[in-house]
């Protein structure tokens, strides 16, 4: 049995965000590096994609840092565990790959690979995972490191104002 996937697009301060979802779960979120594709519309009202768009918009408006969305499961139990470890990094804070690996009982390289494979940027906040000594590290969404820096600054500013929810 195959799931019918739909694609929808939302605008954000870091560029267009593409949401791929079925009626059951979000399959992927992509921060696009350039202009929005013209062949994708907005989410269908009442859909999971619409809810994902609403929650992401609330994040950019400093009204949300935690997400309550049904996400497509990771391919393995280990992948789910690493995803959960990344998701547990609090908004406005960062952890190094090594520190997160120690917490998750893993290796820094595995954490890096989980971040690189993350199909749900912002929702699973891999932007909060940084290199040793606080080096920003890598980021595959949007405009790469510039997008990661924007997300970290956005959360830091919200934390300083006491607006993180």
N, C-alpha and C positions, 0 to 999 in steps of 0.2 A: 504494500500500500504506500503510495507516494503522497507527500504533502504538497499542496499548492502553495507556492511561495509568491509573495508580492513584494514589490520594491516601492519605497516612498522616500521622499527627500524633505529635509527640514533645513532651514537657514540657521546659522549660528555665528557667533563672533569669530570663530576659528575657521570658518568656511562651511560649505555644504556638508551635511551629514546624511549618508545613505543608510536606511534601515531596511533590512531584509527580514521578513517575518512570514510565518504561517498563521493559521487561526489558533495554533497551540502555543507557539513560542517565537521569540526573537532568534533568528538564525545568525545574523551578523549585523554589526554596526561599523560603518567605514567613514572616517573623516577624510574627505576628498581633498587632494592637494590643489585643485584648480577650480575652474568654473563648474557649476552644476550641470549635469547632463540634461538635455532638453526632453528626453523621452521618458522621464520619471516624474510622476505627479506627487501630490501630497498624500498622506495616509487616509485610508477609508475611515470615516467616523465610527467610533466604537471598537475599532480593531486593536490588536496588540501593538501594531506599528504606531497607531495614533497615541496609545498610552506611553509607548517608549518616547515618542516625540514630545509629549507633555512633560514627562519626567526630565528629559534632557533640557527642555526649555527652562524648567524650574531650577535646574543646576546652574545654568548660565545666568539666572536672575538671583542667585544666592539664596534660593529657597529650598534646596535639596542637595545633599551630598551622598545619600544612600538611595539605592534603587530597589524597587520591588517589581521585577519583571521576570516572567518565565523565560529562561535562556535555554537554548539548545544545549543538551548535556555535552560535556567533553567526551572525547573518544575513549578515554580510559579513566579508571578510578584515580590513578595517580594525577592525571590531568585535572580532574575535579578537585583533588586536594590542593594542588598548586594554585588553581584558580581561587579557591577559598582563602588561601594564605594571602594572595595578592589583594583580594577584596577586603581583607581585615585591616589593611593599612589605613589608619584614620585620615580623613580629609585634613589638609593643612599641614600634614607631616610627611616625611619621607623615610624610607628604610633602604639601606644598601642591599644589593643582591646577596652579599654574604650574610648580613644580619637576617634577612628574610629566609635565607636557606637554613640557617641555624634554627629558627623558629619552626620552620616547616619540616625539619629533619631531612633536608635535601642538600643539593650542591648548588653553588652560585650559578654554574652553567645551566643547570636545569631550570632555575628561576628565570634566567635570561631567555632561555628557549620558550618557556611558558609565556613570558611577556611578548616575545616576538610573534608567537602564534595566537595571541589574544584576539578573539573575534569580536570583543565587546569593549573597545576603548571607552573610557570615562566610566562606564557602568562597572567594569572590572578595572580598577584604576592603576594600570601598569605604569602610568606616568609618575606615580608616587615612588617607584622603585628606581634608585639611582646608583651610580657607581661608588666605589670606595672613596672616602674622603668627601663625599657630597658631589662628585662630578656628575653632571646631568645624564651622562650615558647616551643611549640610543632611543629612538622612537620612530615607529613605522607609520604613524597616522599623520594625515594632513601634510604639513610642511616639515615633518620630522622634528628635530630638536627645537625649532622655533615654536612649534605647536605644544610640545611638552613643557617648555619654559612658560608659555602663556597659561597653560592649565595650572601649573604649580603656583605661579604668581596670582592667578585668579583665586585659588583656594587660600593662599597665604593672606591676601587682602581681606577676604571674607572672614577668616579666623581672627584677624586683628580687629575687625569691626564687631566681632562676636555674632556673626550672622550664619555660622555653619550649623546646619540642621542634620 
